[in-house]
Amino acid sequence: MNRIRRKALAEIQAKLEELKDQLETLKDEEEEYRDNMPENLQGSERYEIADAACDNLDSAFDSLEEAISYIEEACV
């Protein structure tokens, strides 16, 4: 891989890292919201929606980590 493509991939990787950090913050906030829900709301539709959002955000976070890893491997 030439230097120009490596540089372009490094820029993409940096952007993905920044997005991953932002996503992690939102994921943590949603998990805190879900975990601090009063007992009488646990098991409610509101709780289930928050729980599903946490699962989806976690999957998105993992996917970004995987994409970053693939980019790193491509630049070796």
N, CA, C and O atoms as a Tripos MOL2 file, in Angstrom:
@<TRIPOS>MOLECULE
protein
  304   303    76     0     0
PROTEIN
NO_CHARGES

@<TRIPOS>ATOM
      1 N           0.8580   -1.1650    0.0000 N.3       1 MET1
      2 CA          0.0000    0.0000    0.0000 C.3       1 MET1
      3 C           0.9080    1.2330    0.0000 C.2       1 MET1
      4 O           1.9140    1.2890    0.7070 O.2       1 MET1
      5 N           0.5260    2.2020   -0.8040 N.am      2 ASN2
      6 CA          1.3770    3.3860   -0.8840 C.3       2 ASN2
      7 C           1.0760    4.3750    0.2350 C.2       2 ASN2
      8 O           0.0870    4.2570    0.9580 O.2       2 ASN2
      9 N           1.9570    5.3400    0.3470 N.am      3 ARG3
     10 CA          1.8990    6.3220    1.4300 C.3       3 ARG3
     11 C           0.6050    7.1360    1.4080 C.2       3 ARG3
     12 O           0.0560    7.4470    2.4660 O.2       3 ARG3
     13 N           0.1180    7.4780    0.2360 N.am      4 ILE4
     14 CA         -1.0980    8.3010    0.1120 C.3       4 ILE4
     15 C          -2.3140    7.5410    0.6590 C.2       4 ILE4
     16 O          -3.1170    8.0970    1.4090 O.2       4 ILE4
     17 N          -2.4390    6.2740    0.2780 N.am      5 ARG5
     18 CA         -3.5730    5.4820    0.7730 C.3       5 ARG5
     19 C          -3.4440    5.2180    2.2740 C.2       5 ARG5
     20 O          -4.4410    5.2190    2.9950 O.2       5 ARG5
     21 N          -2.2150    4.9920    2.7410 N.am      6 ARG6
     22 CA         -2.0110    4.8120    4.1920 C.3       6 ARG6
     23 C          -2.4450    6.0570    4.9510 C.2       6 ARG6
     24 O          -3.0930    5.9630    5.9930 O.2       6 ARG6
     25 N          -2.0890    7.2060    4.4310 N.am      7 LYS7
     26 CA         -2.4670    8.4650    5.0850 C.3       7 LYS7
     27 C          -3.9870    8.6270    5.0990 C.2       7 LYS7
     28 O          -4.5630    9.0230    6.1120 O.2       7 LYS7
     29 N          -4.6320    8.3220    3.9810 N.am      8 ALA8
     30 CA         -6.0960    8.4170    3.9140 C.3       8 ALA8
     31 C          -6.7450    7.4650    4.9110 C.2       8 ALA8
     32 O          -7.7140    7.8250    5.5800 O.2       8 ALA8
     33 N          -6.2090    6.2520    5.0090 N.am      9 LEU9
     34 CA         -6.7480    5.2890    5.9740 C.3       9 LEU9
     35 C          -6.5050    5.7450    7.4100 C.2       9 LEU9
     36 O          -7.3570    5.5430    8.2750 O.2       9 LEU9
     37 N          -5.3630    6.3490    7.6690 N.am     10 ALA10
     38 CA         -5.0790    6.8650    9.0110 C.3      10 ALA10
     39 C          -6.0710    7.9540    9.3880 C.2      10 ALA10
     40 O          -6.4940    8.0390   10.5410 O.2      10 ALA10
     41 N          -6.4410    8.7840    8.4260 N.am     11 GLU11
     42 CA         -7.4350    9.8360    8.6940 C.3      11 GLU11
     43 C          -8.8040    9.2320    8.9820 C.2      11 GLU11
     44 O          -9.5080    9.6810    9.8860 O.2      11 GLU11
     45 N          -9.1700    8.2320    8.2240 N.am     12 ILE12
     46 CA        -10.4490    7.5410    8.4620 C.3      12 ILE12
     47 C         -10.4340    6.8770    9.8330 C.2      12 ILE12
     48 O         -11.4120    6.9440   10.5770 O.2      12 ILE12
     49 N          -9.3140    6.2350   10.1590 N.am     13 GLN13
     50 CA         -9.1910    5.5750   11.4530 C.3      13 GLN13
     51 C          -9.3370    6.5820   12.5870 C.2      13 GLN13
     52 O         -10.0030    6.2960   13.5820 O.2      13 GLN13
     53 N          -8.7320    7.7410   12.4540 N.am     14 ALA14
     54 CA         -8.8300    8.7780   13.4900 C.3      14 ALA14
     55 C         -10.2730    9.2330   13.6610 C.2      14 ALA14
     56 O         -10.7360    9.4360   14.7840 O.2      14 ALA14
     57 N         -10.9850    9.3940   12.5460 N.am     15 LYS15
     58 CA        -12.3970    9.7920   12.6200 C.3      15 LYS15
     59 C         -13.2240    8.7100   13.2890 C.2      15 LYS15
     60 O         -14.1010    9.0050   14.1020 O.2      15 LYS15
     61 N         -12.9470    7.4600   12.9490 N.am     16 LEU16
     62 CA        -13.6770    6.3530   13.5720 C.3      16 LEU16
     63 C         -13.4000    6.2720   15.0700 C.2      16 LEU16
     64 O         -14.3000    5.9820   15.8580 O.2      16 LEU16
     65 N         -12.1560    6.5280   15.4580 N.am     17 GLU17
     66 CA        -11.8140    6.5290   16.8790 C.3      17 GLU17
     67 C         -12.6000    7.6080   17.6180 C.2      17 GLU17
     68 O         -13.1020    7.3790   18.7180 O.2      17 GLU17
     69 N         -12.7010    8.7780   17.0050 N.am     18 GLU18
     70 CA        -13.4630    9.8720   17.6190 C.3      18 GLU18
     71 C         -14.9380    9.5090   17.7350 C.2      18 GLU18
     72 O         -15.5620    9.7530   18.7670 O.2      18 GLU18
     73 N         -15.4910    8.9300   16.6810 N.am     19 LEU19
     74 CA        -16.8920    8.5020   16.7130 C.3      19 LEU19
     75 C         -17.1100    7.4040   17.7440 C.2      19 LEU19
     76 O         -18.1370    7.3730   18.4230 O.2      19 LEU19
     77 N         -16.1430    6.5080   17.8570 N.am     20 LYS20
     78 CA        -16.2400    5.4280   18.8510 C.3      20 LYS20
     79 C         -16.2920    6.0020   20.2520 C.2      20 LYS20
     80 O         -17.0690    5.5390   21.0870 O.2      20 LYS20
     81 N         -15.4640    7.0140   20.5190 N.am     21 ASP21
     82 CA        -15.4700    7.6530   21.8360 C.3      21 ASP21
     83 C         -16.8090    8.3270   22.1220 C.2      21 ASP21
     84 O         -17.3360    8.2270   23.2290 O.2      21 ASP21
     85 N         -17.3520    9.0080   21.1250 N.am     22 GLN22
     86 CA        -18.6530    9.6660   21.2950 C.3      22 GLN22
     87 C         -19.7460    8.6310   21.5270 C.2      22 GLN22
     88 O         -20.6190    8.8160   22.3760 O.2      22 GLN22
     89 N         -19.6920    7.5480   20.7710 N.am     23 LEU23
     90 CA        -20.6820    6.4860   20.9220 C.3      23 LEU23
     91 C         -20.5850    5.8350   22.2910 C.2      23 LEU23
     92 O         -21.6020    5.5060   22.9020 O.2      23 LEU23
     93 N         -19.3640    5.6480   22.7700 N.am     24 GLU24
     94 CA        -19.1830    5.0540   24.0920 C.3      24 GLU24
     95 C         -19.7900    5.9320   25.1810 C.2      24 GLU24
     96 O         -20.3820    5.4220   26.1320 O.2      24 GLU24
     97 N         -19.6470    7.2340   25.0470 N.am     25 THR25
     98 CA        -20.2360    8.1570   26.0130 C.3      25 THR25
     99 C         -21.7560    8.0170   26.0270 C.2      25 THR25
    100 O         -22.3710    7.9320   27.0900 O.2      25 THR25
    101 N         -22.3510    7.9940   24.8400 N.am     26 LEU26
    102 CA        -23.8080    7.8450   24.7590 C.3      26 LEU26
    103 C         -24.2630    6.4930   25.2830 C.2      26 LEU26
    104 O         -25.2910    6.3880   25.9510 O.2      26 LEU26
    105 N         -23.4930    5.4660   24.9760 N.am     27 LYS27
    106 CA        -23.8140    4.1200   25.4540 C.3      27 LYS27
    107 C         -23.7820    4.0870   26.9760 C.2      27 LYS27
    108 O         -24.6760    3.5260   27.6100 O.2      27 LYS27
    109 N         -22.7530    4.6860   27.5580 N.am     28 ASP28
    110 CA        -22.6420    4.7240   29.0190 C.3      28 ASP28
    111 C         -23.7990    5.4990   29.6510 C.2      28 ASP28
    112 O         -24.3260    5.0990   30.6890 O.2      28 ASP28
    113 N         -24.1900    6.6070   29.0220 N.am     29 GLU29
    114 CA        -25.3160    7.3940   29.5360 C.3      29 GLU29
    115 C         -26.6140    6.5930   29.4920 C.2      29 GLU29
    116 O         -27.4070    6.6320   30.4330 O.2      29 GLU29
    117 N         -26.8260    5.8670   28.3950 N.am     30 GLU30
    118 CA        -28.0540    5.0690   28.2740 C.3      30 GLU30
    119 C         -28.0540    3.9230   29.2780 C.2      30 GLU30
    120 O         -29.0920    3.6030   29.8560 O.2      30 GLU30
    121 N         -26.8950    3.3040   29.4880 N.am     31 GLU31
    122 CA        -26.8080    2.2330   30.4810 C.3      31 GLU31
    123 C         -27.0730    2.7630   31.8840 C.2      31 GLU31
    124 O         -27.7350    2.1050   32.6870 O.2      31 GLU31
    125 N         -26.5610    3.9400   32.1750 N.am     32 GLU32
    126 CA        -26.8070    4.5490   33.4910 C.3      32 GLU32
    127 C         -28.2860    4.8580   33.6640 C.2      32 GLU32
    128 O         -28.8540    4.6280   34.7320 O.2      32 GLU32
    129 N         -28.9130    5.3840   32.6050 N.am     33 TYR33
    130 CA        -30.3560    5.6680   32.6450 C.3      33 TYR33
    131 C         -31.1410    4.3850   32.9340 C.2      33 TYR33
    132 O         -32.0200    4.3590   33.7950 O.2      33 TYR33
    133 N         -30.8040    3.3250   32.1970 N.am     34 ARG34
    134 CA        -31.5070    2.0460   32.3830 C.3      34 ARG34
    135 C         -31.2530    1.4780   33.7750 C.2      34 ARG34
    136 O         -32.1830    1.0170   34.4360 O.2      34 ARG34
    137 N         -30.0050    1.5090   34.2210 N.am     35 ASP35
    138 CA        -29.6620    0.9060   35.5080 C.3      35 ASP35
    139 C         -30.2210    1.6760   36.6990 C.2      35 ASP35
    140 O         -30.3970    1.1050   37.7750 O.2      35 ASP35
    141 N         -30.5000    2.9560   36.5210 N.am     36 ASN36
    142 CA        -31.0320    3.7660   37.6180 C.3      36 ASN36
    143 C         -32.5470    3.9270   37.5600 C.2      36 ASN36
    144 O         -33.1180    4.7400   38.2880 O.2      36 ASN36
    145 N         -33.1860    3.1660   36.7100 N.am     37 MET37
    146 CA        -34.6380    3.2170   36.6190 C.3      37 MET37
    147 C         -35.2410    2.6330   37.8970 C.2      37 MET37
    148 O         -34.7630    1.6140   38.3960 O.2      37 MET37
    149 N         -36.2710    3.2610   38.4220 N.am     38 PRO38
    150 CA        -36.9050    2.7320   39.6400 C.3      38 PRO38
    151 C         -37.3950    1.2930   39.4440 C.2      38 PRO38
    152 O         -37.7310    0.8840   38.3320 O.2      38 PRO38
    153 N         -37.4280    0.5510   40.5250 N.am     39 GLU39
    154 CA        -37.8200   -0.8600   40.4520 C.3      39 GLU39
    155 C         -39.1900   -1.0620   39.8200 C.2      39 GLU39
    156 O         -39.4130   -2.0370   39.1020 O.2      39 GLU39
    157 N         -40.1070   -0.1360   40.0920 N.am     40 ASN40
    158 CA        -41.4600   -0.3120   39.5560 C.3      40 ASN40
    159 C         -41.5040   -0.1590   38.0360 C.2      40 ASN40
    160 O         -42.4870   -0.5530   37.4090 O.2      40 ASN40
    161 N         -40.4470    0.4120   37.4290 N.am     41 LEU41
    162 CA        -40.4000    0.5430   35.9700 C.3      41 LEU41
    163 C         -39.5740   -0.5620   35.3040 C.2      41 LEU41
    164 O         -39.6220   -0.7350   34.0860 O.2      41 LEU41
    165 N         -38.8230   -1.3010   36.1100 N.am     42 GLN42
    166 CA        -38.0590   -2.3940   35.5250 C.3      42 GLN42
    167 C         -39.0200   -3.4660   35.0400 C.2      42 GLN42
    168 O         -39.9180   -3.8920   35.7660 O.2      42 GLN42
    169 N         -38.8210   -3.8860   33.8230 N.am     43 GLY43
    170 CA        -39.7460   -4.8280   33.1980 C.3      43 GLY43
    171 C         -40.8240   -4.1250   32.4000 C.2      43 GLY43
    172 O         -41.6020   -4.7740   31.7010 O.2      43 GLY43
    173 N         -40.8810   -2.7910   32.4960 N.am     44 SER44
    174 CA        -41.8680   -2.0330   31.7380 C.3      44 SER44
    175 C         -41.3910   -1.8380   30.2990 C.2      44 SER44
    176 O         -40.2500   -2.1530   29.9600 O.2      44 SER44
    177 N         -42.2740   -1.3190   29.4750 N.am     45 GLU45
    178 CA        -41.9240   -1.0440   28.0800 C.3      45 GLU45
    179 C         -40.7820   -0.0330   28.0020 C.2      45 GLU45
    180 O         -39.8880   -0.1670   27.1670 O.2      45 GLU45
    181 N         -40.8110    0.9580   28.8550 N.am     46 ARG46
    182 CA        -39.7510    1.9780   28.8820 C.3      46 ARG46
    183 C         -38.3990    1.3320   29.1730 C.2      46 ARG46
    184 O         -37.3950    1.6610   28.5410 O.2      46 ARG46
    185 N         -38.3830    0.4130   30.1310 N.am     47 TYR47
    186 CA        -37.1430   -0.2870   30.4650 C.3      47 TYR47
    187 C         -36.6810   -1.1510   29.2940 C.2      47 TYR47
    188 O         -35.4960   -1.1680   28.9610 O.2      47 TYR47
    189 N         -37.6020   -1.8560   28.6780 N.am     48 GLU48
    190 CA        -37.2530   -2.7330   27.5590 C.3      48 GLU48
    191 C         -36.6810   -1.9320   26.3860 C.2      48 GLU48
    192 O         -35.7570   -2.3890   25.7130 O.2      48 GLU48
    193 N         -37.2250   -0.7450   26.1430 N.am     49 ILE49
    194 CA        -36.7130    0.1180   25.0750 C.3      49 ILE49
    195 C         -35.2930    0.5630   25.3960 C.2      49 ILE49
    196 O         -34.4200    0.5300   24.5280 O.2      49 ILE49
    197 N         -35.0580    0.9750   26.6290 N.am     50 ALA50
    198 CA        -33.7180    1.3920   27.0530 C.3      50 ALA50
    199 C         -32.7430    0.2220   26.9800 C.2      50 ALA50
    200 O         -31.5940    0.3980   26.5720 O.2      50 ALA50
    201 N         -33.1860   -0.9610   27.3700 N.am     51 ASP51
    202 CA        -32.3410   -2.1410   27.3380 C.3      51 ASP51
    203 C         -31.9680   -2.5060   25.8980 C.2      51 ASP51
    204 O         -30.8190   -2.8460   25.6160 O.2      51 ASP51
    205 N         -32.9450   -2.4330   24.9930 N.am     52 ALA52
    206 CA        -32.6760   -2.7130   23.5800 C.3      52 ALA52
    207 C         -31.7110   -1.6730   23.0070 C.2      52 ALA52
    208 O         -30.8320   -2.0120   22.2150 O.2      52 ALA52
    209 N         -31.8700   -0.4180   23.4010 N.am     53 ALA53
    210 CA        -30.9630    0.6290   22.9380 C.3      53 ALA53
    211 C         -29.5400    0.3380   23.4170 C.2      53 ALA53
    212 O         -28.5820    0.5140   22.6650 O.2      53 ALA53
    213 N         -29.4050   -0.1060   24.6610 N.am     54 CYS54
    214 CA        -28.0770   -0.4480   25.1950 C.3      54 CYS54
    215 C         -27.4480   -1.5820   24.3880 C.2      54 CYS54
    216 O         -26.2660   -1.5260   24.0490 O.2      54 CYS54
    217 N         -28.2320   -2.5980   24.0840 N.am     55 ASP55
    218 CA        -27.7160   -3.7190   23.2980 C.3      55 ASP55
    219 C         -27.2720   -3.2580   21.9140 C.2      55 ASP55
    220 O         -26.2090   -3.6540   21.4340 O.2      55 ASP55
    221 N         -28.0870   -2.4220   21.2740 N.am     56 ASN56
    222 CA        -27.7550   -1.9470   19.9360 C.3      56 ASN56
    223 C         -26.5380   -1.0260   19.9400 C.2      56 ASN56
    224 O         -25.6980   -1.1020   19.0440 O.2      56 ASN56
    225 N         -26.4430   -0.1630   20.9390 N.am     57 LEU57
    226 CA        -25.2820    0.7170   21.0410 C.3      57 LEU57
    227 C         -24.0160   -0.0880   21.3030 C.2      57 LEU57
    228 O         -22.9480    0.2350   20.7830 O.2      57 LEU57
    229 N         -24.1400   -1.1300   22.1070 N.am     58 ASP58
    230 CA        -22.9970   -1.9970   22.3750 C.3      58 ASP58
    231 C         -22.5400   -2.6960   21.0940 C.2      58 ASP58
    232 O         -21.3410   -2.8070   20.8420 O.2      58 ASP58
    233 N         -23.4820   -3.1610   20.2940 N.am     59 SER59
    234 CA        -23.1460   -3.7990   19.0210 C.3      59 SER59
    235 C         -22.4870   -2.8090   18.0600 C.2      59 SER59
    236 O         -21.5230   -3.1500   17.3730 O.2      59 SER59
    237 N         -23.0090   -1.5920   18.0160 N.am     60 ALA60
    238 CA        -22.4300   -0.5690   17.1570 C.3      60 ALA60
    239 C         -21.0020   -0.2460   17.5950 C.2      60 ALA60
    240 O         -20.1150   -0.0810   16.7570 O.2      60 ALA60
    241 N         -20.7820   -0.1560   18.8930 N.am     61 PHE61
    242 CA        -19.4490    0.1000   19.4410 C.3      61 PHE61
    243 C         -18.4840   -1.0130   19.0330 C.2      61 PHE61
    244 O         -17.3690   -0.7470   18.5830 O.2      61 PHE61
    245 N         -18.9250   -2.2570   19.1940 N.am     62 ASP62
    246 CA        -18.0870   -3.3990   18.8090 C.3      62 ASP62
    247 C         -17.7650   -3.3710   17.3170 C.2      62 ASP62
    248 O         -16.6460   -3.6910   16.9140 O.2      62 ASP62
    249 N         -18.7440   -2.9900   16.5020 N.am     63 SER63
    250 CA        -18.5300   -2.9220   15.0600 C.3      63 SER63
    251 C         -17.5090   -1.8530   14.6920 C.2      63 SER63
    252 O         -16.6880   -2.0600   13.7980 O.2      63 SER63
    253 N         -17.5520   -0.7150   15.3730 N.am     64 LEU64
    254 CA        -16.5580    0.3180   15.1180 C.3      64 LEU64
    255 C         -15.1670   -0.1650   15.5110 C.2      64 LEU64
    256 O         -14.1990    0.0670   14.7870 O.2      64 LEU64
    257 N         -15.0660   -0.8320   16.6470 N.am     65 GLU65
    258 CA        -13.7740   -1.3860   17.0520 C.3      65 GLU65
    259 C         -13.2480   -2.3750   16.0150 C.2      65 GLU65
    260 O         -12.0570   -2.3920   15.7070 O.2      65 GLU65
    261 N         -14.1440   -3.1900   15.4860 N.am     66 GLU66
    262 CA        -13.7520   -4.1660   14.4770 C.3      66 GLU66
    263 C         -13.2930   -3.4670   13.1910 C.2      66 GLU66
    264 O         -12.2980   -3.8690   12.5880 O.2      66 GLU66
    265 N         -14.0130   -2.4320   12.7760 N.am     67 ALA67
    266 CA        -13.6370   -1.6880   11.5760 C.3      67 ALA67
    267 C         -12.2630   -1.0520   11.7480 C.2      67 ALA67
    268 O         -11.4410   -1.0760   10.8310 O.2      67 ALA67
    269 N         -12.0200   -0.4860   12.9180 N.am     68 ILE68
    270 CA        -10.7120    0.1290   13.1990 C.3      68 ILE68
    271 C          -9.6210   -0.9280   13.1290 C.2      68 ILE68
    272 O          -8.5460   -0.6720   12.5870 O.2      68 ILE68
    273 N          -9.8770   -2.0770   13.6560 N.am     69 SER69
    274 CA         -8.9010   -3.1760   13.6380 C.3      69 SER69
    275 C          -8.5870   -3.5900   12.2020 C.2      69 SER69
    276 O          -7.4260   -3.8140   11.8600 O.2      69 SER69
    277 N          -9.6110   -3.6910   11.3670 N.am     70 TYR70
    278 CA         -9.3860   -4.0590    9.9640 C.3      70 TYR70
    279 C          -8.5400   -3.0080    9.2400 C.2      70 TYR70
    280 O          -7.6760   -3.3420    8.4290 O.2      70 TYR70
    281 N          -8.7980   -1.7550    9.5420 N.am     71 ILE71
    282 CA         -8.0040   -0.6900    8.9190 C.3      71 ILE71
    283 C          -6.5480   -0.7930    9.3530 C.2      71 ILE71
    284 O          -5.6380   -0.6590    8.5350 O.2      71 ILE71
    285 N          -6.3330   -1.0310   10.6470 N.am     72 GLU72
    286 CA         -4.9640   -1.2070   11.1390 C.3      72 GLU72
    287 C          -4.2600   -2.3420   10.4320 C.2      72 GLU72
    288 O          -3.0970   -2.2120   10.0480 O.2      72 GLU72
    289 N          -4.9570   -3.4620   10.2550 N.am     73 GLU73
    290 CA         -4.3710   -4.6230    9.5780 C.3      73 GLU73
    291 C          -4.0770   -4.3160    8.1240 C.2      73 GLU73
    292 O          -3.0880   -4.8060    7.5790 O.2      73 GLU73
    293 N          -4.9130   -3.5150    7.4840 N.am     74 ALA74
    294 CA         -4.7100   -3.1840    6.0730 C.3      74 ALA74
    295 C          -3.4650   -2.3110    5.8810 C.2      74 ALA74
    296 O          -2.8490   -2.3280    4.8160 O.2      74 ALA74
    297 N          -3.1060   -1.5630    6.9000 N.am     75 CYS75
    298 CA         -1.9690   -0.6530    6.7920 C.3      75 CYS75
    299 C          -0.6340   -1.2930    7.1190 C.2      75 CYS75
    300 O           0.4080   -0.6500    6.9960 O.2      75 CYS75
    301 N          -0.6500   -2.5380    7.5310 N.am     76 VAL76
    302 CA          0.6070   -3.2150    7.9030 C.3      76 VAL76
    303 C           1.3690   -3.6030    6.6620 C.2      76 VAL76
    304 O           2.4500   -4.1830    6.7570 O.2      76 VAL76
@<TRIPOS>BOND
     1     1     2 1
     2     2     3 1
     3     3     4 2
     4     3     5 am
     5     5     6 1
     6     6     7 1
     7     7     8 2
     8     7     9 am
     9     9    10 1
    10    10    11 1
    11    11    12 2
    12    11    13 am
    13    13    14 1
    14    14    15 1
    15    15    16 2
    16    15    17 am
    17    17    18 1
    18    18    19 1
    19    19    20 2
    20    19    21 am
    21    21    22 1
    22    22    23 1
    23    23    24 2
    24    23    25 am
    25    25    26 1
    26    26    27 1
    27    27    28 2
    28    27    29 am
    29    29    30 1
    30    30    31 1
    31    31    32 2
    32    31    33 am
    33    33    34 1
    34    34    35 1
    35    35    36 2
    36    35    37 am
    37    37    38 1
    38    38    39 1
    39    39    40 2
    40    39    41 am
    41    41    42 1
    42    42    43 1
    43    43    44 2
    44    43    45 am
    45    45    46 1
    46    46    47 1
    47    47    48 2
    48    47    49 am
    49    49    50 1
    50    50    51 1
    51    51    52 2
    52    51    53 am
    53    53    54 1
    54    54    55 1
    55    55    56 2
    56    55    57 am
    57    57    58 1
    58    58    59 1
    59    59    60 2
    60    59    61 am
    61    61    62 1
    62    62    63 1
    63    63    64 2
    64    63    65 am
    65    65    66 1
    66    66    67 1
    67    67    68 2
    68    67    69 am
    69    69    70 1
    70    70    71 1
    71    71    72 2
    72    71    73 am
    73    73    74 1
    74    74    75 1
    75    75    76 2
    76    75    77 am
    77    77    78 1
    78    78    79 1
    79    79    80 2
    80    79    81 am
    81    81    82 1
    82    82    83 1
    83    83    84 2
    84    83    85 am
    85    85    86 1
    86    86    87 1
    87    87    88 2
    88    87    89 am
    89    89    90 1
    90    90    91 1
    91    91    92 2
    92    91    93 am
    93    93    94 1
    94    94    95 1
    95    95    96 2
    96    95    97 am
    97    97    98 1
    98    98    99 1
    99    99   100 2
   100    99   101 am
   101   101   102 1
   102   102   103 1
   103   103   104 2
   104   103   105 am
   105   105   106 1
   106   106   107 1
   107   107   108 2
   108   107   109 am
   109   109   110 1
   110   110   111 1
   111   111   112 2
   112   111   113 am
   113   113   114 1
   114   114   115 1
   115   115   116 2
   116   115   117 am
   117   117   118 1
   118   118   119 1
   119   119   120 2
   120   119   121 am
   121   121   122 1
   122   122   123 1
   123   123   124 2
   124   123   125 am
   125   125   126 1
   126   126   127 1
   127   127   128 2
   128   127   129 am
   129   129   130 1
   130   130   131 1
   131   131   132 2
   132   131   133 am
   133   133   134 1
   134   134   135 1
   135   135   136 2
   136   135   137 am
   137   137   138 1
   138   138   139 1
   139   139   140 2
   140   139   141 am
   141   141   142 1
   142   142   143 1
   143   143   144 2
   144   143   145 am
   145   145   146 1
   146   146   147 1
   147   147   148 2
   148   147   149 am
   149   149   150 1
   150   150   151 1
   151   151   152 2
   152   151   153 am
   153   153   154 1
   154   154   155 1
   155   155   156 2
   156   155   157 am
   157   157   158 1
   158   158   159 1
   159   159   160 2
   160   159   161 am
   161   161   162 1
   162   162   163 1
   163   163   164 2
   164   163   165 am
   165   165   166 1
   166   166   167 1
   167   167   168 2
   168   167   169 am
   169   169   170 1
   170   170   171 1
   171   171   172 2
   172   171   173 am
   173   173   174 1
   174   174   175 1
   175   175   176 2
   176   175   177 am
   177   177   178 1
   178   178   179 1
   179   179   180 2
   180   179   181 am
   181   181   182 1
   182   182   183 1
   183   183   184 2
   184   183   185 am
   185   185   186 1
   186   186   187 1
   187   187   188 2
   188   187   189 am
   189   189   190 1
   190   190   191 1
   191   191   192 2
   192   191   193 am
   193   193   194 1
   194   194   195 1
   195   195   196 2
   196   195   197 am
   197   197   198 1
   198   198   199 1
   199   199   200 2
   200   199   201 am
   201   201   202 1
   202   202   203 1
   203   203   204 2
   204   203   205 am
   205   205   206 1
   206   206   207 1
   207   207   208 2
   208   207   209 am
   209   209   210 1
   210   210   211 1
   211   211   212 2
   212   211   213 am
   213   213   214 1
   214   214   215 1
   215   215   216 2
   216   215   217 am
   217   217   218 1
   218   218   219 1
   219   219   220 2
   220   219   221 am
   221   221   222 1
   222   222   223 1
   223   223   224 2
   224   223   225 am
   225   225   226 1
   226   226   227 1
   227   227   228 2
   228   227   229 am
   229   229   230 1
   230   230   231 1
   231   231   232 2
   232   231   233 am
   233   233   234 1
   234   234   235 1
   235   235   236 2
   236   235   237 am
   237   237   238 1
   238   238   239 1
   239   239   240 2
   240   239   241 am
   241   241   242 1
   242   242   243 1
   243   243   244 2
   244   243   245 am
   245   245   246 1
   246   246   247 1
   247   247   248 2
   248   247   249 am
   249   249   250 1
   250   250   251 1
   251   251   252 2
   252   251   253 am
   253   253   254 1
   254   254   255 1
   255   255   256 2
   256   255   257 am
   257   257   258 1
   258   258   259 1
   259   259   260 2
   260   259   261 am
   261   261   262 1
   262   262   263 1
   263   263   264 2
   264   263   265 am
   265   265   266 1
   266   266   267 1
   267   267   268 2
   268   267   269 am
   269   269   270 1
   270   270   271 1
   271   271   272 2
   272   271   273 am
   273   273   274 1
   274   274   275 1
   275   275   276 2
   276   275   277 am
   277   277   278 1
   278   278   279 1
   279   279   280 2
   280   279   281 am
   281   281   282 1
   282   282   283 1
   283   283   284 2
   284   283   285 am
   285   285   286 1
   286   286   287 1
   287   287   288 2
   288   287   289 am
   289   289   290 1
   290   290   291 1
   291   291   292 2
   292   291   293 am
   293   293   294 1
   294   294   295 1
   295   295   296 2
   296   295   297 am
   297   297   298 1
   298   298   299 1
   299   299   300 2
   300   299   301 am
   301   301   302 1
   302   302   303 1
   303   303   304 2
@<TRIPOS>SUBSTRUCTURE
     1 MET1         2 RESIDUE 1 A MET
     2 ASN2         6 RESIDUE 1 A ASN
     3 ARG3        10 RESIDUE 1 A ARG
     4 ILE4        14 RESIDUE 1 A ILE
     5 ARG5        18 RESIDUE 1 A ARG
     6 ARG6        22 RESIDUE 1 A ARG
     7 LYS7        26 RESIDUE 1 A LYS
     8 ALA8        30 RESIDUE 1 A ALA
     9 LEU9        34 RESIDUE 1 A LEU
    10 ALA10       38 RESIDUE 1 A ALA
    11 GLU11       42 RESIDUE 1 A GLU
    12 ILE12       46 RESIDUE 1 A ILE
    13 GLN13       50 RESIDUE 1 A GLN
    14 ALA14       54 RESIDUE 1 A ALA
    15 LYS15       58 RESIDUE 1 A LYS
    16 LEU16       62 RESIDUE 1 A LEU
    17 GLU17       66 RESIDUE 1 A GLU
    18 GLU18       70 RESIDUE 1 A GLU
    19 LEU19       74 RESIDUE 1 A LEU
    20 LYS20       78 RESIDUE 1 A LYS
    21 ASP21       82 RESIDUE 1 A ASP
    22 GLN22       86 RESIDUE 1 A GLN
    23 LEU23       90 RESIDUE 1 A LEU
    24 GLU24       94 RESIDUE 1 A GLU
    25 THR25       98 RESIDUE 1 A THR
    26 LEU26      102 RESIDUE 1 A LEU
    27 LYS27      106 RESIDUE 1 A LYS
    28 ASP28      110 RESIDUE 1 A ASP
    29 GLU29      114 RESIDUE 1 A GLU
    30 GLU30      118 RESIDUE 1 A GLU
    31 GLU31      122 RESIDUE 1 A GLU
    32 GLU32      126 RESIDUE 1 A GLU
    33 TYR33      130 RESIDUE 1 A TYR
    34 ARG34      134 RESIDUE 1 A ARG
    35 ASP35      138 RESIDUE 1 A ASP
    36 ASN36      142 RESIDUE 1 A ASN
    37 MET37      146 RESIDUE 1 A MET
    38 PRO38      150 RESIDUE 1 A PRO
    39 GLU39      154 RESIDUE 1 A GLU
    40 ASN40      158 RESIDUE 1 A ASN
    41 LEU41      162 RESIDUE 1 A LEU
    42 GLN42      166 RESIDUE 1 A GLN
    43 GLY43      170 RESIDUE 1 A GLY
    44 SER44      174 RESIDUE 1 A SER
    45 GLU45      178 RESIDUE 1 A GLU
    46 ARG46      182 RESIDUE 1 A ARG
    47 TYR47      186 RESIDUE 1 A TYR
    48 GLU48      190 RESIDUE 1 A GLU
    49 ILE49      194 RESIDUE 1 A ILE
    50 ALA50      198 RESIDUE 1 A ALA
    51 ASP51      202 RESIDUE 1 A ASP
    52 ALA52      206 RESIDUE 1 A ALA
    53 ALA53      210 RESIDUE 1 A ALA
    54 CYS54      214 RESIDUE 1 A CYS
    55 ASP55      218 RESIDUE 1 A ASP
    56 ASN56      222 RESIDUE 1 A ASN
    57 LEU57      226 RESIDUE 1 A LEU
    58 ASP58      230 RESIDUE 1 A ASP
    59 SER59      234 RESIDUE 1 A SER
    60 ALA60      238 RESIDUE 1 A ALA
    61 PHE61      242 RESIDUE 1 A PHE
    62 ASP62      246 RESIDUE 1 A ASP
    63 SER63      250 RESIDUE 1 A SER
    64 LEU64      254 RESIDUE 1 A LEU
    65 GLU65      258 RESIDUE 1 A GLU
    66 GLU66      262 RESIDUE 1 A GLU
    67 ALA67      266 RESIDUE 1 A ALA
    68 ILE68      270 RESIDUE 1 A ILE
    69 SER69      274 RESIDUE 1 A SER
    70 TYR70      278 RESIDUE 1 A TYR
    71 ILE71      282 RESIDUE 1 A ILE
    72 GLU72      286 RESIDUE 1 A GLU
    73 GLU73      290 RESIDUE 1 A GLU
    74 ALA74      294 RESIDUE 1 A ALA
    75 CYS75      298 RESIDUE 1 A CYS
    76 VAL76      302 RESIDUE 1 A VAL
